[in-house]
Amino acid sequence: PSALAVAVAVAIALALPSVALENGLARTPPMGWLAWERFRCNVDCRTDPHNCISERLFFEMADRLAEDGWSELGYQYINIDDCWSAKKRDAMGRLVPDPERFPSGIKALADYVHAKGLKLGIYGDLGKYTCGGYPGTTLDYVKQDAQTFAEWGVDMLKLDGCYSSEEQQAKGYPEMARALNATGRPIVYSCSWPAYQGGLPPKVNYTILAENCNLWRNYDDIQDSWDSVLSILDWFFTHQDVLQPAAGPGHWNDPDMLIIGNFGLSYEQSRSQMALWTVMAAPLLMSTDLRSISPSAKEILQNRLMIQINQDPLGIQGRRIVKEKSHIEVFLRPLSQAASALVFFSRRTDMPFRYTTSLAKLHFPEDAVYEVQDVYSRKIISGLKAGDNFSVVINPSGVVMWHLRPTTLAVQ
């Protein structure tokens, strides 16, 4: 080869890592439904056919997403988690779904989901086994499994990290990114990589993550409890200086599923999880039974203004800006067109608390004037000046969330 050809090849090779995951996907945080938190690894379809991990569950959830107003709000992914496959690969070494629980196969399920205007997600694991003990995707299977998922018509892959070493993860996660891209099918890529490395630098390099993954799990699995939600919040906002800059269009921090509509959260706590995940620019992946969800949980999850804020095209993750001795915390997320979202959150457990502050105290420009809409009550406050004191009454473990739009901007 000529010197020029070699020079060009070297230049391309050097440029490659920086464009590893410009797959154009997940420009806003993915929204949809994920089986794990609510249905776990229930494979007992003989005694519990209604709730076991089977094609029936996913067909029924797809019907609910399509017919109950979810999909038009942006909830489009229907995601299979662990325990879907047979216990062994086939004679060709391919992953196959459990023949009793998924008799139609994954391709048929994907076709069904696509016909409803939805997208299908699936689960894999980089180790010898998945966390539930099913066949994993060791390094020698990465390309083949990516190809299988693409042939089935899968739109998203969550790749877990049980039973794999640090070295295997460092090699395997980027390798799967390349393999998915090479299939030619657009597949959103969710990595569990940082969660297995403690989630923080120097072990986790967020620049490399953003080049390889569309979203990533940084921390522990969510459980159906308020304690679990608080532990996730504490970790994310304690480390916000590291985590917040890592997120943006096409690459998101994932604090795990929304558990609204299950058993562990009160009404106020459910509203809080929705508001705080939204301010974090988190993926909104519900894990609840949409066949029997309560009207109040549905109302929280289908709040249009909330979803508009979560899906803001700027894609800036919010930050905690105030932590009061009174156990009130304030979070701010900048939005497009100079708008912003504020969340006033109470960690108190006694009674509703009246919190008084001003926008100026929260570092808003001094001479700006805002129109404020309360995201939950929909009440509007017009002409709020930055210097004006105002009060919000926040229920125990609850939130007040505001959407603010400048009506007159400060003269530059």
Steps between C-alpha positions, in 0.01 A plus 500: 500500500612856429626730775181706455276195546686408819478858628125506431450162673695621805301824510172306485614258772597790726167672439287189560467488882354850518212402269440155644140565600370774280214267417257792503278325757358601839528874433261535793483254793332173391146445629310177533445194715747247642404169657763459771403682819136389497526150346863403573596144398158340549513209255228290663241521223317189620379650829529870408431535126381861543827632649779275375768611251333382179392635164148539641624759752670704226209472255266625774729786606539604136120515473484720810778735379326538163141527621512684834657827389862414580652481153378839382671653805833343396501172694609287204740227617371170632806340656565138588746451788676185625368141489348504151732250335530123497762361740729405208596648164391308189722271287628805307593673826214751473294633788144371485194603701353247742276289270225453760478861611570665161356246252456760222863616528644849550465600133122449516486702823703780339267499197198525729656785698602685181148465356378691808747783429722391789860375534638184660791481743687187608754403766844340485796462733872519425596214727483124482144517635237770540426609858210251498720211384407495129760488217716813497674676213869423547744690276497228233121540463475881487475530120268204461259620770492854358413348162229278654339797676506703177345213301222471758420870460613610847521880557684517833749283687567511873836329558558395860833404659449203734766224487750713308839642596614862482713414197212329321280804564765746378525302178145374462289813549675698220509186286122463526457867403696433181316173435157664537600782265634247249159327475363810328191489723447797736523345848510717812778370725459496878815401692528384860877548484550786751273335760747210520796737544354708785369772268777755558838610359778402479352151446221634279588721204181687404651628174557144381153399624333776299687389189375143540159501668170688463418459867662325791415373845734671746380360830295234683177342379188679618274309741135565574560732793544867587834416670625370167387814314672719762825300486512544121425873530766546767763326289416689180490845655798446733701426183324747270822686414626183328169365368315809381748601223505139366135510389359652182323416174588142408669413833313493833554408864238240596394497868280195418129437462194694612322294768189722503186284502649217707488442876786687665431871438229725640323747272736784603808280457379395154467865398849559639661216304343626176612860559853411609558254215377768260734764642784245466421458127461130581354239267133448595470123500196394701500162672144443614196300396332723240203260492396600852670836565306741724360823354718710734825324396398526134433872540851558641667298223292665225556862611560675166697798630722264704575293189568815296757604762657153512525495118639852467721507187793675673544186707672664797487298822384699803687561821423539869562868575379532861508267798336663803535410868122477496531189274373686196701457179473696176592363157538698177500381141568748215272451199494624142377853415634634834237307696578291808354248740523529878422223747447579869534170687425428866680223687293584806271241654294722730259733319474728196778762506475857377824584322573863412764619256541708183626427150789740561608285797490202262745679263247608236591824314413801721270696271319219320124441529346154472177322433488197725286192458467245780563168324257300715222750585531684165449832683670797334681790669558789262755779533722345767807721533832350601511716812148413621476274803260208454396198707425142404336247732668159460346183644718249691714300252324700229588758237383822347620525141503815289549567131632855450496701179660846482251762376755783496867426499756714675654757267842358409 
